[in-house]
Amino acid sequence: MTAAVGATVLAGLPGTATADSRPSAADAAPAASATPKAYVDWLKAKADAGDADAADFAKKFQALSAAKQEKYLGYINDPKYIKAFVNAPEGASRTELASGDVVVKSGSGSGNEAGSDTGSDSAPEGVRARDKWATHWETVEYLGLEATKVTVKTSYRVRGKNTIAVHPGTAWHRNYIPGTELSHGVVDEWISAEPADNAHAETVWEFEWWTGIEDTGRHRVWADYSGPKGGYLKT
């Protein structure tokens, strides 16, 4: 990640004759997250635009107490929790902040593609091919609500214990923090050399927040015949 991750808003030095005229971070916060009503309206607009999960997320937010709704908006507008998401320790599956109100989590998933077996059912396992998939994901939750999630997926073919092919990888995200943009580049895929023989998929996410944080994160997953073997979002 670039040095911009650690950027802070400068308030001006004591004793300077000219006051800093730039708006503070609070003044620059997106209008959509300024009040609980504005946030719900923003979520409903996303639902109307085709986001199938936004309406359900709005209901979960409204189920919070009024005090927690205000606290939630404070958390999503605080740069240090954004920084915690893009800089989660490699290998850590769960990191708690703000006395557990903010949680950064990562994990994996896997499965067989339906109807992917080739060859006769009576053929030995070692000569039958199967198409499989594996994912690595990372999320940040505020007061139990999953505001942002990024996922990368590898799809591949195995025969017995050998990885014999990789199919195009994919990546996607879900994000309910106003004033932020997430996008990713090309998803690359490859098979690592033996004896590892793992299918890999990797992409680079670009993160932009209204706070001025602009950064990138390399997101990778790898797996073999038995399922996921590892993954990370590395900043």
C-alpha positions in Angstrom: 0.0 0.0 0.0 1.1 3.6 -0.5 2.0 6.0 2.2 -1.4 7.7 1.8 -2.9 5.1 4.1 -1.5 6.9 7.1 -2.6 10.3 6.0 -4.2 12.5 8.6 -6.0 15.9 8.5 -3.7 18.7 9.7 -5.3 21.1 12.1 -2.6 23.8 11.9 0.3 24.5 14.2 0.1 26.5 17.4 1.2 30.1 16.9 0.8 30.2 13.1 -0.6 33.6 11.9 -2.7 32.1 9.2 -5.5 29.7 10.1 -5.9 26.5 8.0 -8.9 27.2 5.9 -9.4 23.6 4.7 -12.6 21.8 5.9 -12.2 19.4 8.8 -12.8 15.6 8.2 -16.2 16.0 10.0 -17.2 18.9 7.7 -16.2 16.8 4.6 -18.1 13.7 5.6 -20.6 12.6 2.9 -24.1 13.9 3.4 -25.4 10.3 3.0 -23.8 9.3 6.4 -24.5 12.5 8.3 -27.7 11.3 9.9 -29.4 7.9 10.4 -32.3 9.1 8.1 -29.9 10.2 5.4 -28.1 6.8 5.6 -31.3 4.8 5.3 -32.4 7.0 2.3 -29.1 6.3 0.7 -29.4 2.5 1.2 -33.0 2.6 -0.2 -31.7 4.4 -3.2 -29.1 1.7 -3.7 -31.9 -0.9 -3.4 -34.0 0.9 -6.0 -31.0 0.9 -8.3 -30.7 -2.9 -8.2 -28.6 -3.7 -5.1 -30.6 -6.8 -3.8 -29.0 -6.7 -0.4 -29.2 -3.0 0.4 -32.9 -3.1 1.6 -32.1 -5.9 4.0 -29.1 -4.0 5.3 -31.3 -0.9 5.8 -33.6 -3.0 8.0 -30.7 -4.3 10.1 -29.4 -0.7 10.6 -32.9 0.5 11.6 -33.1 -2.3 14.1 -30.2 -0.8 16.0 -31.1 1.6 18.8 -30.9 5.3 18.1 -27.7 5.6 20.1 -26.1 2.7 18.2 -27.1 4.2 14.8 -25.3 7.4 15.7 -22.3 5.3 16.9 -22.3 3.3 13.7 -22.1 6.4 11.5 -19.3 7.7 13.6 -17.4 4.4 13.1 -17.8 4.3 9.3 -16.6 7.9 9.1 -13.5 7.4 11.2 -10.3 6.9 9.1 -8.6 4.7 11.7 -11.2 1.9 11.1 -10.8 2.2 7.3 -7.1 1.8 7.8 -7.6 -1.2 10.0 -9.6 -2.9 7.2 -7.0 -2.3 4.5 -4.1 -3.2 6.8 -5.4 -6.2 8.7 -2.5 -8.4 9.9 -1.7 -11.2 7.5 -2.8 -14.5 8.9 -5.2 -13.0 11.4 -8.7 -14.3 11.0 -10.3 -11.8 13.4 -9.2 -8.4 14.7 -11.4 -6.5 17.2 -11.3 -2.7 17.8 -13.4 -0.2 19.7 -14.0 -2.7 22.5 -15.4 -5.2 20.0 -17.7 -2.8 18.2 -15.5 -2.9 15.1 -14.4 -6.3 13.8 -12.2 -7.1 10.8 -12.6 -10.8 9.7 -11.2 -13.0 7.0 -12.0 -16.5 5.9 -12.5 -19.0 3.0 -15.0 -21.1 1.3 -14.9 -24.0 -1.2 -17.0 -26.5 -3.1 -17.4 -28.7 -6.1 -19.0 -27.4 -9.3 -22.3 -29.2 -9.8 -22.1 -31.9 -12.5 -18.4 -31.4 -12.9 -17.2 -35.0 -12.6 -16.0 -36.5 -15.9 -15.6 -40.1 -16.7 -17.5 -43.2 -15.6 -18.7 -43.5 -12.0 -16.8 -46.8 -11.9 -13.5 -45.3 -13.0 -10.8 -45.0 -10.3 -10.7 -41.7 -8.4 -7.3 -41.0 -9.9 -8.6 -40.8 -13.5 -11.8 -38.8 -12.8 -11.7 -35.1 -13.2 -13.6 -32.6 -11.0 -14.1 -28.9 -11.2 -13.7 -27.1 -7.9 -13.7 -23.6 -6.5 -12.3 -21.8 -3.5 -12.6 -18.2 -2.2 -10.9 -15.9 0.3 -12.8 -13.0 1.7 -12.3 -10.1 4.2 -15.0 -8.0 5.9 -15.3 -5.2 8.3 -18.3 -5.1 10.7 -19.5 -2.2 12.7 -21.8 -3.1 15.6 -22.4 -6.5 13.9 -23.3 -5.1 10.5 -21.1 -6.1 7.6 -20.4 -2.8 5.9 -17.7 -3.9 3.5 -16.7 -7.3 2.0 -14.2 -8.2 -0.7 -13.9 -11.7 -2.2 -11.6 -13.4 -4.7 -12.3 -16.8 -6.2 -10.3 -19.5 -7.9 -11.9 -22.1 -10.1 -9.9 -25.1 -11.2 -9.9 -28.8 -12.2 -8.3 -31.7 -10.3 -7.8 -35.3 -11.2 -7.1 -37.3 -8.1 -4.7 -35.2 -6.0 -3.4 -33.3 -9.0 -4.5 -29.8 -10.2 -4.6 -30.1 -14.0 -6.2 -26.8 -15.0 -7.3 -23.4 -13.8 -10.3 -21.6 -15.1 -10.9 -17.8 -15.1 -10.8 -16.3 -11.6 -13.3 -13.8 -10.3 -13.6 -11.1 -7.6 -16.5 -9.0 -6.2 -17.3 -6.8 -3.4 -20.2 -5.3 -1.3 -19.9 -1.9 0.3 -22.3 0.2 2.4 -20.0 3.1 3.3 -21.0 6.3 1.5 -18.1 8.3 0.0 -16.0 5.2 -0.8 -15.1 3.5 -4.1 -13.8 0.0 -4.5 -12.7 -1.6 -7.7 -10.3 -4.3 -8.9 -8.1 -5.0 -11.8 -7.7 -8.2 -13.8 -7.9 -11.5 -11.9 -4.9 -13.6 -12.7 -4.8 -17.4 -12.3 -2.1 -20.0 -12.4 -1.0 -23.4 -11.0 2.0 -23.3 -8.6 4.9 -25.7 -9.3 4.9 -29.2 -7.7 4.9 -30.4 -5.0 2.5 -27.6 -4.0 0.4 -28.0 -7.2 -2.1 -25.3 -6.0 -4.5 -23.3 -8.1 -4.1 -19.6 -7.5 -6.3 -16.5 -8.3 -5.2 -13.0 -7.5 -6.4 -9.4 -8.1 -5.5 -5.9 -6.9 -8.2 -3.9 -5.2 -8.2 -0.1 -5.4 -9.6 1.6 -2.3 -10.7 5.3 -2.3 -12.3 7.0 0.7 -13.6 10.5 1.1 -11.1 10.9 4.0 -8.3 11.1 1.4 -7.1 7.5 1.8 -6.2 6.0 -1.5 -4.6 2.6 -1.5 -4.3 -0.7 -3.2 -4.4 -4.3 -1.8 -3.3 -7.5 -3.4 -5.9 -10.2 -2.8 -4.9 -13.8 -3.3 -6.4 -17.3 -2.7 -4.9 -20.7 -3.4 -6.3 -24.2 -3.2 -5.8 -27.8 -4.2 -7.8 -31.0 -4.4 -8.7 -30.8 -0.7 -9.9 -27.2 -0.7 -8.5 -23.8 0.3 -4.8 -23.8 1.4 -4.4 -20.1 2.1 -5.3 -16.5 1.2 -4.7 -12.9 2.1 -5.4 -9.3 1.4 -1.9 -7.7 1.5 -1.4 -4.0 1.7 
